[in-house]
Amino acid sequence: MKLRKLLLYLLPVVASFTAAAGDSIPERNVVPDGKYIFVPDSLQDDVIRLLDGHSKVVDDLNRLDPDEMTVHRGDTVPMVLRSINLGRYDRGLSNFLYIPKGVWAIGLTASYGEIGTSDLEVMGLLTDIDIRAHMFSIKPYLQYFIRNNMAVGLKFGYYNARGNVDSFSADFEGIGFDLSDIMYRSESYSAAFTFSQYIGLSRRGRFGVFNEVELSFQSGNSEFRRPLNGEPAVTHTTSMETQLNFSPGIQVFIMKNVAFHVSFGVFGFYFKNEKQRENDEPAGNRFSSGANFRFNIFNINFGIAVNL
């Protein structure tokens, strides 16, 4: 009904301009008869959208239209994606289209952490604490969206960490010890298969949340130097590790095809095999496995992605 009224308002204007189209120079400024409405510049796109046949000018997020469609690269795709019901009850969960099927994405994630103390004292028990440590990782990746809001991909990574204990003293009621000249270094390379599922938070498609499942294979080495009985000792470790990680995050499009995202590693399983050599002599092997369920400040990843 509102659409019909708006068309009735606009028809006299269109008719008047059509009638005057044959006169190159009008004799006088004649205002056609009829009713007029004022459309501010901020609503111009919405009015054009309404005249093109869309039924909604202002989006009502509280009333979803499950049949709402949009156009992407010339194809009509659904705007609202219903979630698959895996249980006995249909909970009516749905999300908005965020990244359509057939899109390629290339991106890069990185993380960095650093800690340092100098002559720190804690309650008189720990004194002369001089510790320095840092870590960083970089992971380029490639994704392909096999379905709307659903992607598979490959990710490669490099990790480096280093820590030094220049001095550390402890005294507990006459029982104490001193540490100094301790160094630890670690680096590794990894490759991973990823599966990501996104949830759009609005029709505009600017904000979204996601969860990434990552199956990674990692190879690395580490070195631990410390004084032992007055002599320097070096323990060298090589490792092979397989991990299954779950990393939720949030993403926002800062440009039409460029997005910024933050993810957090909060849960995962790992299987690790290590071989150690001490002062270039074989020292032993170790196999370990386990599960991690915790928030790690050193596993906050910032990244940027370009959709093609």
C-alpha positions in Angstrom: 0.0 0.0 0.0 2.9 2.4 0.9 4.6 1.6 -2.4 1.4 2.4 -4.4 1.0 5.7 -2.6 4.6 6.6 -3.3 4.2 5.8 -7.0 1.0 7.9 -7.2 3.0 10.8 -5.8 5.8 10.4 -8.3 3.7 9.7 -11.4 2.6 13.4 -12.0 6.3 14.4 -11.8 7.3 11.7 -14.4 4.4 12.6 -16.6 5.2 16.3 -16.6 8.8 15.8 -17.5 7.8 13.4 -20.3 5.4 15.9 -21.7 8.0 18.6 -21.7 10.7 16.4 -23.2 10.0 17.6 -26.7 10.4 21.3 -25.9 14.1 22.2 -25.9 13.5 25.6 -24.4 10.4 25.9 -22.2 8.6 29.2 -22.5 8.1 29.5 -18.7 8.7 27.5 -15.5 5.4 25.7 -14.9 5.0 23.6 -11.8 3.0 20.5 -12.7 -0.1 19.8 -10.7 0.0 17.0 -8.1 1.5 16.0 -4.8 5.2 16.1 -4.0 7.4 14.6 -1.4 10.8 15.8 -0.3 13.6 13.1 -0.3 16.8 14.0 1.5 20.1 12.9 0.0 20.6 10.4 2.9 17.5 8.5 1.8 18.0 8.7 -2.0 19.5 5.2 -2.2 16.6 3.7 -0.1 14.0 5.3 -2.3 15.7 4.0 -5.5 15.8 0.6 -3.8 12.1 0.8 -3.1 11.3 1.8 -6.7 13.4 -1.2 -7.9 11.0 -3.5 -6.2 12.5 -4.2 -2.8 9.8 -4.3 -0.1 11.9 -2.9 2.7 13.5 0.5 2.9 14.7 0.2 6.5 16.0 -3.2 7.6 14.2 -4.7 10.5 16.7 -7.0 12.2 14.1 -8.4 14.6 12.0 -9.8 11.7 14.0 -12.0 9.4 12.7 -12.9 6.0 14.0 -16.4 5.3 13.4 -15.9 1.5 15.4 -12.6 1.3 17.9 -12.7 -1.6 20.8 -10.6 -2.7 23.0 -10.3 -5.8 26.7 -11.3 -5.8 28.7 -11.1 -9.1 25.5 -11.4 -11.1 24.1 -14.4 -9.2 21.2 -14.4 -6.8 22.1 -15.9 -3.5 20.2 -16.1 -0.2 20.8 -13.4 2.4 19.7 -15.5 5.4 21.4 -18.8 6.0 19.6 -21.3 8.2 21.7 -23.5 10.5 21.6 -27.3 10.0 19.5 -28.9 12.7 21.6 -31.7 14.3 19.3 -32.5 17.2 15.7 -33.4 17.8 14.6 -29.8 18.0 14.7 -27.1 15.4 16.0 -24.1 17.3 15.5 -21.7 14.4 19.1 -20.5 14.3 20.2 -18.6 11.3 22.9 -16.1 10.2 23.4 -13.6 7.5 25.5 -14.1 4.4 29.0 -12.9 5.1 31.3 -14.3 2.4 29.7 -16.0 -0.6 30.6 -19.3 -2.1 33.4 -19.3 -4.7 35.5 -16.5 -3.1 39.2 -16.9 -2.7 40.9 -15.3 0.2 44.6 -14.7 0.9 45.8 -13.4 4.2 48.4 -13.2 6.9 48.2 -13.6 10.7 50.9 -12.6 13.2 51.4 -12.6 17.0 54.0 -11.1 19.2 54.7 -11.1 22.9 57.5 -9.7 25.1 58.3 -9.6 28.8 61.3 -8.1 30.7 62.3 -7.3 34.3 65.4 -5.5 35.7 66.4 -5.8 39.4 62.9 -6.8 40.4 62.2 -7.8 44.0 59.2 -9.8 45.2 58.3 -9.7 49.0 62.0 -10.0 49.9 62.0 -13.7 48.9 62.9 -13.3 45.2 65.5 -10.6 44.5 67.7 -9.4 41.7 65.3 -10.7 39.0 66.6 -9.9 35.6 64.7 -11.7 32.9 64.1 -11.0 29.2 61.9 -13.0 26.8 60.1 -12.5 23.5 58.2 -14.6 20.9 56.6 -14.0 17.5 54.9 -16.0 14.9 53.8 -15.3 11.3 51.3 -17.4 9.3 50.4 -16.7 5.7 47.3 -18.6 4.4 45.0 -19.3 1.5 41.3 -20.0 1.7 38.5 -21.0 -0.7 34.8 -20.8 0.2 33.2 -24.1 -0.7 29.9 -22.9 0.6 28.4 -19.6 1.8 30.2 -18.6 5.0 32.3 -21.8 4.9 35.9 -22.2 3.8 38.8 -24.6 3.6 42.4 -23.6 3.2 46.1 -24.1 3.7 48.2 -22.2 6.3 52.0 -22.1 6.7 53.8 -20.8 9.8 57.1 -19.8 11.4 57.6 -19.4 15.1 60.5 -18.0 17.1 61.0 -17.6 20.8 64.0 -16.6 23.0 64.5 -16.1 26.7 67.4 -15.1 29.0 67.8 -15.2 32.7 70.7 -13.0 33.5 70.2 -13.2 37.3 67.6 -14.7 39.7 68.0 -15.1 43.5 65.7 -16.8 46.0 65.9 -17.1 49.7 63.3 -19.0 51.8 64.3 -18.9 55.5 67.9 -19.7 54.9 67.3 -22.0 51.9 68.1 -20.3 48.7 69.7 -20.5 45.3 71.0 -18.3 42.5 70.5 -18.6 38.8 72.4 -16.8 36.0 73.6 -17.0 32.4 70.6 -19.1 31.3 69.4 -19.0 27.7 66.6 -20.7 25.9 65.9 -20.5 22.2 63.2 -22.2 20.1 62.0 -22.0 16.4 59.7 -24.1 14.3 58.0 -24.4 10.9 54.5 -25.6 10.3 51.9 -26.5 7.7 48.2 -26.9 8.3 44.8 -27.7 6.8 42.1 -25.3 8.0 38.3 -25.3 8.1 36.6 -22.0 8.9 32.9 -21.2 9.5 31.7 -17.6 9.6 28.5 -16.1 11.0 27.4 -12.7 9.6 26.1 -10.3 12.2 24.1 -8.0 9.9 22.7 -7.6 6.4 25.5 -5.2 5.6 28.0 -8.0 5.9 30.6 -5.8 7.6 31.0 -7.6 11.0 31.2 -11.4 11.5 32.5 -14.0 14.0 34.1 -17.2 13.0 35.6 -20.4 14.3 38.7 -22.0 12.7 39.6 -25.7 13.1 43.3 -26.3 12.3 45.1 -29.6 11.8 48.8 -28.7 11.8 52.1 -30.5 11.4 55.1 -28.9 12.9 58.9 -29.5 12.9 61.2 -27.5 15.2 64.3 -27.4 17.3 65.3 -25.7 20.6 68.5 -25.0 22.6 68.9 -24.7 26.3 72.2 -23.3 27.7 73.0 -23.1 31.4 76.0 -23.5 33.7 76.3 -27.0 35.2 79.0 -27.7 37.9 80.9 -24.7 36.8 80.9 -25.7 33.2 78.5 -24.6 30.4 76.0 -27.2 29.3 73.9 -27.2 26.1 70.8 -29.3 25.5 69.7 -29.5 21.9 66.2 -30.8 21.2 64.5 -31.6 17.8 60.8 -32.2 17.8 57.9 -33.3 15.5 54.4 -32.3 16.6 50.8 -32.7 15.4 48.1 -30.4 16.7 44.3 -30.0 16.4 43.4 -26.5 17.4 40.1 -24.6 17.7 40.4 -20.8 17.4 37.3 -18.5 17.6 37.6 -14.9 16.4 36.0 -11.8 15.1 36.4 -10.1 11.7 35.5 -6.8 10.2 35.7 -5.5 6.7 37.7 -2.3 6.7 37.4 -2.0 2.9 35.2 -3.6 0.3 37.5 -6.6 -0.1 39.9 -6.2 2.8 39.1 -7.5 6.3 40.9 -7.4 9.6 40.5 -10.2 12.2 41.5 -11.3 15.6 41.5 -14.9 16.8 42.3 -16.6 20.1 43.6 -20.1 20.6 41.6 -21.6 23.4 41.3 -25.3 22.9 43.4 -28.1 21.2 45.0 -31.5 21.3 48.7 -32.3 20.6 51.0 -35.2 20.0 54.7 -34.5 20.3 57.9 -36.5 19.8 61.2 -35.1 21.0 64.9 -36.2 20.7 67.6 -34.6 22.9 71.3 -34.3 22.7 73.4 -32.9 25.6 76.8 -31.5 24.7 76.5 -33.3 21.3 75.8 -36.7 23.0 72.5 -38.5 22.7 70.4 -37.9 25.8 67.1 -39.6 25.1 63.7 -39.5 23.5 60.3 -38.4 24.8 56.7 -38.7 23.5 54.0 -36.6 25.0 50.3 -35.9 24.3 47.6 -33.9 25.9 44.8 -31.3 25.6 44.9 -27.6 26.3 41.8 -25.6 27.4 43.0 -22.2 28.4 43.4 -18.7 27.2 47.0 -18.0 26.2 48.1 -14.4 25.9 50.9 -15.6 23.6 48.3 -17.1 21.2 46.4 -14.0 20.2 46.7 -13.6 16.4 46.0 -10.4 14.5 45.5 -10.8 10.8 44.4 -9.2 7.5 42.7 -10.9 4.6 42.0 -9.9 1.0 39.0 -11.5 -0.8 39.3 -12.1 -4.5 
